[in-house]
């Protein structure tokens, strides 16, 4: 597929080895004269000279763009920025707009993340972590490993966007009762999948398991805090594959210690930048809450990999490069 767009120079930063195949495919489909190059490095003040005259750039979250950095990019002629991620908190979008820089994020099919969320539910309910630990020392006893069956539970889904709806579609096959909260309920979807929309307080009080699929914004930051947890059922299971900052970590620790929270499974963590997606084998990690939560037998922490499937990686690379091209052509569906 070839697009009718202005000829331009695009630079892709933070490109990983697993993204190269998709990058090469997309690069080959660009209009004649449209140049695209890549670098494994992050875009920082130290590497900004490597822009090589690019008008459009594609980054991920290890290249934070604050107001000052955006000013520097603007001075060097950058007019289009795409992030290969759904989240875009690492970009000062307001400052970009003020400078006349167009910004877009990317999307990908919701099913990989939705499958991962359901996997975490099952791992938490069947006490995967202590069972695996015991095998390492040849302890095959049963005591303490009795699980629960998902089909017998009430599951609360916070947020029924693309990923939340995909989770519900998968959960429908387990036979569990499904409650949902969203500021904009989808009545047709709810009827089709047997979902009951309720307010947050009712969802907290009536759910055995709660899975979080809301975007991170000022109104949702810390939405799962002490007050919310106090309204939940004793022994509630919490799952988060969205953003770590949606949960108050201190409140989570208190909930686990008091056994109000029966199990916790998170693919994301507050202040994970600089830790997740990096080999820190020989480093001292400065995130005490992460280290403390990880040691509980009923807490599962994975390293922000729910998105990491062949389909999703391919989609993010394509949409990242194509997002720059589409913004230049004035037809980008994900422009912020």
N, C-alpha and C positions, 0 to 999 in steps of 0.2 A: 504494500500500500504506500502511495506517495502523496504527500500533502502539498497544497498550494500555499506556500508561506514565503515570507521574505528570507533571502539568503542571510545566514547568521553564523556566528561562532559560539559553540556551546562547550562548556567544560564540566565534566562529571567528577566530583570529589568523593572520597571515601569508598571507592569501588572495591569490593571484595572479589576474591578469586571465583567464588561461586556465582557471581553476577556477570562474569565476563561473557559467557555464551549469549545471554540475553542482550547485553550491551552491543555485542558485535552484530547481532541480528537487527536490532533497532537502528544502529548506526548505518547499516547497509541500506535501510529503507528511506533514509532522509533524502530530501530533494537535492538535485545536483547543485554543488556549490555551497551546500550547508555543511559546515565542518563541525565535528564533534571529537573531543579528546577526553582522556580520563587520567585520574591519579588516585593512588591508594591513600594519599595524605588527606588530612582534614584541612578545611579552609580556615586559616587563622591569620592573625596579623603578620605572623612570621612567614606564611606561605602565600600571602596575597599576590606577590609578584608573579606567581605561577599561573595567574589567570590567562596570560597570553592574549589579551585583548578580547576575551569572551564577553559577549553581550548577555548570554544566559548561562546560569550555573545550576547544577543539580547536586544537592547535599543530603546528608542524613543528620541525626541529632547530635553528632559529635562535633559539628561545626556551628556552634551557637552564633546567631547574628543579632547583636544588640544594636542600639541606635548608632553608636560610634562606628561599629564595623560596617553597618549599612551605608553610612556616609562615605567611608573609604571605598566601598564597592561602587557607589554611585559616581564618585570622582573618576573611577577607572572605567566607566562606561557600562556597568552591569545594569540591565533593565528588566531582567526576568530571573526569578528564583523559584525552583521547584524542590520540594523536599520529598524524598522517597519514603514517606511515612504518612500515616493518617494524622498523627499528632503533629502540631506545629508550634508548640510552646517555646521552642528554641529560637524562634524568629519573632522579632518585634514588628509585627505586621502593621501596626499603626504608623510606625516610623517609616516603614517601607512605602506605604501609601502616600505619606507626606512627601517623600522624595520622588514619587512617580515610578517606583519599582513594583512590578507586578509579581505576585506570589501565589503559588498554588501548592496544594498537598496532593497525595495520591490515595487511591483506594485499591482494594484487592478483594477477591471473592471472600465472603465471610466464613466459609465452611471450615477452613483450616483452624482458625481461632476457635470457632464453635466446637469443633471436635476436641480440641485441646481442653476447653473448659469442661466438657463432659468427662473427659479422661481424668481430670483432676478431681471431679466429684466422686468418681468411682474409686480412685486411689485413696481419697480421704475416708470414704465410707467403709472401705475394706481394709483399712489400716496397713496400707502397702509399706510405709516407711519402716515401722518396727519389724514387720515381717522380713523385709530385706536385710535389715541390720542383723537379725538373729541368724539368718542363713550364713552370714560371714563367719560366725563362730560355732557353726554346727548345732545351733539351738533350734530344734524343730517342734518345740512345745506349742500348745494352743492357747494357753492362758493369756488373756488380755488382747487376743486378736479377733474376737468375735465382731463381725461387721454388721451392717444394716443394708437392707435391700432398697434400692432407689424407687422401685415401683410402689412401695408402701408409704412414701414420704410426700409432704407438700413442699414444692420447690418455688421459691420466689425469685423472679427474674426482674432485676432493676435495669430498665432501659430496653425498649423494643425497637431499636434501630436494626440495621442489617444483620449485625452479629447477634444481638439479642433474639431476633426472630429466628435465625438459623439454630440457635441453641434450643429454642422452644420446639422447632421442628424435630430435632433429634430427641428431645425429652418426651415428645408425644409417643414415641415408640416404646418407652419404658412403662407407660401406664401410670405415672405419678400424677398427682394433682398439681396443676400449674397456676400460680398467681403471678401477676405482672404489674409493674408500675411504670408509667411514662406520662410526662406532661401532655403528650398528644397521643391518646390511645388509638389503636387501630382496630376498630370494631369488627370489620370484615375478617381480618386475620384472627382475631380472638375467637370469633364464632367458628371459623374453619378448623381451628386447632384446639378447641375446648379450653381456652384460657379465660380466666377471670381477672379483669383489671380491678385493682384496689388502690387505696391511698397508701402512702409509705408506712404509716403507723400500723395499718392492718397487715401489710406484707411482713413487717418485722415480727408482729405478734403471732402470725399464723403459719410461718414457714419453718420447716425443719432444716432446710438448706437454702441459702441465699447466694445468688451469683450476680456479680456486678458488671453491667455493660453500659454505663453512662459515660459521656465525654467529660474530660477534665476542664472545668471552668471555675470562675470564682464561686458560683452558687453550689458547685458539687465538691469542691476541695474539702477533704475531711468529712464527707457526708456520712461515712461509717465511723462515728466517734462514740464517746462514752454514752451519750444520751440515746443514740440509736441502738447500741448493743444492749443497754438496759431494757429496752422494749422487746428484745428478741427472746425466743424460747431458750430455756436452759439446754445447753448442749448443742446449740445451733452450729451448723457447718457453714463456713464462709469461703467463697471462691472469688478470686479477682484476677482476670486476665486483661484488664483495661489499663488503668494507670495506678501506680503505687500511691500517689498523693490523694486518691479518693478515700483512703483509709488513714485514720489517726493511729500511728504506730504505737504510741504509748497506751492508747485505749485497747488496742489488740493484745498487747502484752498483758495488761491487767485482766482482760477477758479470758485469755488462755490460763493464766496463773490461778484465777478464781474458778476455773472450769465452767464459766458461763459459755465460753466458746468450746465446743466439743472437738472441732477440728478446723484447721485453717489451711487453705491452699492458694498460693499466690505465684503468678508468673511475673509479677512486676513488684517494684519496691521503691519507696520514697528514697531519693538521693542515690539511685542506682547508677547514675552516670559516672563513668570512669571505672566501674567495676564489671557490670554485665557486658558481655561481648568482647572482653579483653582477657588475655591470659595473665592472671595475677598470682600464679603459683607460689612465687618466692617473695611476695610483697606482704607488708603489714596493711591490712584493710582497715580503713577508718570509717566504720559504720557499725557502732556497737549494737544498735537495735537489730540490724540484720543478723549479726552473729548470735545475739541472744535468742531471737525468735527461732533461728535455724536449729538450735539444739533440742527443742521440744519434740517428743516423739509423735505428736499429733499435728505438727506443722510441716507442710511441704512447700519449699521454695524452689522454683525453677527459674532459669536465668533469662527471662524475657525471650522465649523462643516459640510462643504460641503461633506467631506469624510465619515461622521459618519453615515453609514448605516450598517445593519446587515451583508450584503454581503461583504462590504469593510473591516469591522473590522475582520471578519472571515478570509478573504484573507490575510490581513497583518500579523495576528498572525501565520497562517500556513506558509506563505512565509518567515517570520522572522526566525522561527525555522528551516524550511527546507533549508533556505539559508545557514545557518551554516553547515548543513549536506552536502549540495551539494558542498559547497566550499571545504570541507574536502575530498570529492570524486572527486574534480577537474572538476565539471560539472555544475557550477552555472551560469545561464543565466544573472543574474543581478549583477555579481561581477563588482566592479568599477575599 
